[in-house]
Amino acid sequence: MRDLDPEVKAKLRARAARQGRSMEAEVRLILARAVEIDEARPSIADVFLDEFSRHPVELELPERGAMSQRPVNL
């Protein structure tokens, strides 16, 4: 691998050796897993939509003129 920090390269080599793989095979596996995790993770919007759709709430909104207005004291 080019332009890789020597310390990172050494750690990758050691990790690959522990797993019985070449360094190239280890890097390919790491990258493949990273992509799978990223694709499997839902967006925060999807999480909110899913959560709130399970608990529907009906709110009664007051009529527009029915709200009392109070002066603001600053």
N, C-alpha and C positions, 0 to 999 in steps of 0.2 A: 504494500500500500504506500502510495506517495503522500507526502505532506502530512503525515500523521505524527503526532507527538510521540517521541520515542518511549516515553513511560506508558502511554496508552497502548502502543504497539506491543510492548513487553507484557502488559496485563492481558491483552487479547491472546497473545501466543500461549501464555500460561493457562488461560481459561480453556482454550482449544485443546491443549494437551491433556488437561484434566478430563475433558469430555471424549478424548480419543478421536478428535477431528483435526483437520488441517486448519490453519488460521483463516484461510479463505472460506472454508465451509462454515466455520463458526461465525464469521462476519455475515455471510449470506443468511444464516439462520436467525441471527439477531435482527437483521433488517426485515426479514419476512415476518417475524413475530411483532415487530414494532408497527408494521403496516396493518397487520391483522387487528391489533389492539386499537389502533387509531380508527379503523373502519367500523369496529364493533361498538365504539363509544358513541352514544347518542348525544346530540347537541343539547344544550341547556334548555332551549325552547321546546324540544321534543319531550324532555323530562317533565317540564312544567305542564305542557298540554296533556300528557298522559296522566299525571297525578291529578290535575284539576278536573279532567273529564270523568274520573271515577267518583267524584263527589259533587254532583250537580247541585247548585243552589239557586233557588228562586227568590229574588229580592223584590219586595214591594217598594217601589219608588214613590215618594210623596209627590203630589201635584206641585207644579212649579210655583204657583202663587201661594201655596199653603205654608211655605217655609217662612219662619219669622226672621226678620233681619234685625240684627243688633248693631249699634254703632261700635266701631273699633276704638278702643282706648289705647293709645300708645304712650 
